[in-house]
Amino acid sequence: MHMLRKKGITSKVMHVGSMSGLEAARRQESDISPTHLLDEKTGTYNIPFIKNEKNLVLIKGYKRRQGILYRKDTWIKPDTKLSEIVHDKKLKIINRNQGSGTRVLFDLLLKNIGKSEKEFEKIKQEINGYNRESKSHNAVAASIATLKADWGIGIESVALKYGLGFISIRDEEYDFCIPKTKFKTPAVQEFIKTIKSDEFKDKLLQLGGFMISSDIGREFPF
């Protein structure tokens, strides 16, 4: 956003989660809605949620590494499995808000551990703090760093920023959903131009935990 401000483009960022962002784009209430929604059936990101949308455009973004954030004074180690952590009732989690791509991923991981809907519900009840929610990766990391929680799910860059431990889970596709009515506006076109620039790519890579795709900035189908 700093790069856009230098070009005279201002923006208002709202952390509402990928699901709510997609709904806002459908209602044409947003200019750009970032999305990283994992489809349970196909195991792919974003495309299954938008491929039949006639009034939306999907722009390819970049990859981010998602994983377990934890404070290093806990018993959690770099090779600890999620299935071990969720069964320790003494560990407090700070969860992401419902509808966020990270929450979707976390719940799918819990379903894989539980193997059945009944076991999934049981695991959720056992996790200390499952219903305590935060609206951003930074907020999750800050809660862990300030002893308000012991662990959570988030991206690697915030683990590095706050000096937390990190256990990689998977790389996710972070793309951008745009209403067709907004697609040709100067601000949106400048945004697409910016994410394709070498300056943006370099800044992103410096944060850690990000990967640049060769088709960044391209319109779906990629």
C-alpha positions in Angstrom: 0.0 0.0 0.0 3.0 2.3 0.6 4.0 2.0 -3.0 0.5 3.0 -4.1 0.4 6.0 -1.7 3.6 7.2 -3.4 1.6 7.3 -6.6 -1.2 9.3 -5.1 -3.6 6.4 -4.6 -5.1 6.1 -1.1 -6.9 3.0 0.2 -8.9 1.8 3.2 -8.0 -1.7 4.4 -10.5 -3.8 6.3 -9.6 -7.2 7.9 -12.8 -9.2 7.3 -11.5 -12.5 6.1 -11.6 -14.1 2.7 -15.2 -15.2 2.8 -16.5 -11.8 3.7 -14.2 -10.2 1.3 -15.5 -12.4 -1.5 -19.1 -11.4 -0.6 -18.2 -7.8 -0.6 -16.8 -8.1 -4.1 -20.0 -9.8 -5.2 -21.9 -6.9 -3.8 -19.4 -4.5 -5.5 -18.6 -3.0 -2.1 -14.9 -3.5 -2.5 -12.5 -2.6 -5.2 -10.1 -5.5 -4.4 -10.7 -8.4 -2.1 -7.6 -10.6 -1.3 -8.6 -14.3 -1.0 -6.9 -17.5 0.1 -9.7 -20.0 0.4 -8.9 -23.6 0.3 -11.6 -25.8 -1.3 -12.1 -29.0 0.7 -13.1 -31.2 -2.3 -10.4 -30.3 -4.8 -7.6 -29.2 -2.4 -7.0 -26.1 -4.6 -7.2 -22.4 -3.7 -9.6 -19.7 -4.8 -10.5 -20.8 -8.3 -13.4 -23.2 -7.2 -15.0 -20.3 -5.4 -14.9 -17.9 -8.4 -14.8 -19.9 -11.6 -18.6 -19.6 -12.1 -18.8 -15.9 -11.1 -19.8 -13.8 -14.1 -19.2 -10.4 -12.4 -15.9 -11.0 -10.8 -12.3 -11.2 -12.0 -9.5 -13.2 -10.3 -6.0 -11.8 -10.5 -3.1 -14.1 -9.6 -1.1 -13.0 -6.6 1.7 -14.9 -4.8 2.2 -17.7 -2.3 2.5 -17.4 1.5 3.7 -20.1 3.9 1.1 -20.9 6.5 2.0 -22.7 9.7 1.9 -23.0 13.5 3.0 -19.9 15.4 4.2 -20.6 18.9 6.2 -19.0 21.7 9.6 -20.6 22.1 9.2 -21.0 25.9 6.5 -23.6 25.5 7.2 -27.3 25.0 6.4 -27.1 21.3 9.4 -27.8 19.0 10.0 -27.4 15.3 9.1 -31.0 14.6 6.0 -31.1 16.8 2.8 -32.2 15.1 -0.5 -30.3 15.1 -2.2 -33.5 16.5 0.0 -33.3 19.6 -0.6 -29.6 20.2 -4.4 -29.7 20.0 -4.7 -32.4 22.6 -2.8 -30.3 25.2 -5.5 -28.4 27.2 -2.9 -26.3 29.0 -1.8 -24.6 25.8 -3.9 -21.6 24.9 -4.7 -20.8 21.2 -5.6 -17.5 19.6 -7.8 -18.5 16.7 -8.6 -16.6 13.5 -12.1 -15.3 12.8 -14.7 -17.4 11.1 -14.7 -16.9 7.3 -11.0 -16.1 7.1 -8.9 -18.3 4.8 -6.7 -19.3 7.7 -9.7 -20.4 9.8 -10.9 -22.5 6.9 -7.5 -24.2 6.6 -7.3 -24.8 10.4 -10.7 -26.4 10.5 -9.9 -28.6 7.6 -6.7 -29.7 9.4 -8.7 -30.5 12.5 -11.2 -32.5 10.4 -8.3 -34.6 9.1 -7.2 -35.3 12.6 -10.6 -36.2 13.8 -11.6 -38.3 10.8 -15.3 -37.8 11.6 -17.7 -34.8 12.3 -18.2 -36.1 15.9 -14.4 -36.2 16.5 -14.0 -32.8 14.9 -16.5 -31.3 17.3 -14.8 -33.0 20.2 -11.4 -31.7 19.2 -12.7 -28.1 18.9 -14.1 -28.4 22.4 -10.8 -29.7 23.8 -8.7 -26.9 22.4 -8.2 -24.2 25.0 -9.3 -20.9 23.4 -10.7 -22.2 20.2 -13.5 -19.6 20.2 -11.1 -16.7 21.0 -10.7 -15.0 17.6 -8.5 -12.4 16.1 -8.9 -10.7 12.8 -5.3 -10.6 11.4 -2.1 -12.6 11.3 -0.3 -9.7 13.1 -2.9 -9.7 15.9 -2.4 -13.5 16.4 1.4 -13.1 16.6 1.1 -10.2 19.0 -1.2 -12.1 21.3 1.3 -15.0 21.4 4.3 -12.7 21.9 2.6 -10.8 24.8 1.7 -14.1 26.6 -2.1 -13.8 25.9 -1.9 -17.1 24.0 0.7 -19.9 23.4 0.1 -20.7 19.8 -2.0 -20.1 16.7 -2.1 -20.5 12.9 -0.5 -17.8 10.8 2.0 -16.9 8.1 5.7 -17.2 8.5 6.5 -13.5 8.0 4.7 -12.6 11.3 6.6 -15.3 13.1 9.8 -13.7 12.0 8.6 -10.3 12.9 7.7 -11.2 16.4 10.5 -13.7 17.1 8.1 -16.7 17.3 8.7 -20.3 16.5 7.1 -21.5 13.2 6.2 -25.0 12.0 5.3 -25.0 8.3 1.9 -26.5 7.3 1.5 -25.6 3.6 2.0 -22.9 1.0 -1.2 -21.1 0.1 -2.3 -19.2 -3.0 -3.0 -15.5 -2.1 -5.0 -14.0 -5.0 -7.1 -10.9 -5.6 -10.8 -10.9 -6.5 -12.1 -7.7 -8.3 -15.6 -6.7 -9.4 -15.7 -6.4 -13.2 -17.2 -2.9 -12.8 -14.1 -1.8 -10.9 -11.5 -3.7 -13.0 -10.7 -1.0 -15.5 -10.5 1.9 -13.0 -7.1 3.6 -12.8 -6.5 2.7 -9.2 -7.1 -1.1 -9.7 -5.0 -1.1 -12.9 -2.2 0.7 -11.0 -2.5 -2.0 -8.2 -2.1 -4.8 -10.8 0.9 -3.0 -12.3 2.4 -2.5 -8.9 2.3 -6.2 -7.9 3.9 -7.1 -11.2 6.8 -4.7 -10.5 10.3 -5.9 -9.4 10.2 -3.4 -6.5 7.1 -5.0 -5.1 8.4 -8.5 -5.5 11.7 -7.6 -3.8 9.9 -6.0 -0.9 7.7 -9.1 -0.5 10.6 -11.6 -0.5 12.4 -9.5 2.1 9.6 -10.2 4.6 10.2 -14.0 4.5 7.7 -16.7 3.9 6.5 -15.4 0.5 7.1 -16.9 -2.9 6.5 -15.2 -6.2 4.7 -16.9 -9.0 5.7 -16.3 -12.7 2.0 -15.5 -13.4 1.6 -12.8 -10.7 -0.8 -10.1 -11.9 -2.4 -12.3 -14.6 -6.1 -12.7 -15.0 -7.8 -16.1 -14.5 -7.5 -18.5 -16.3 -3.8 -18.1 -15.6 
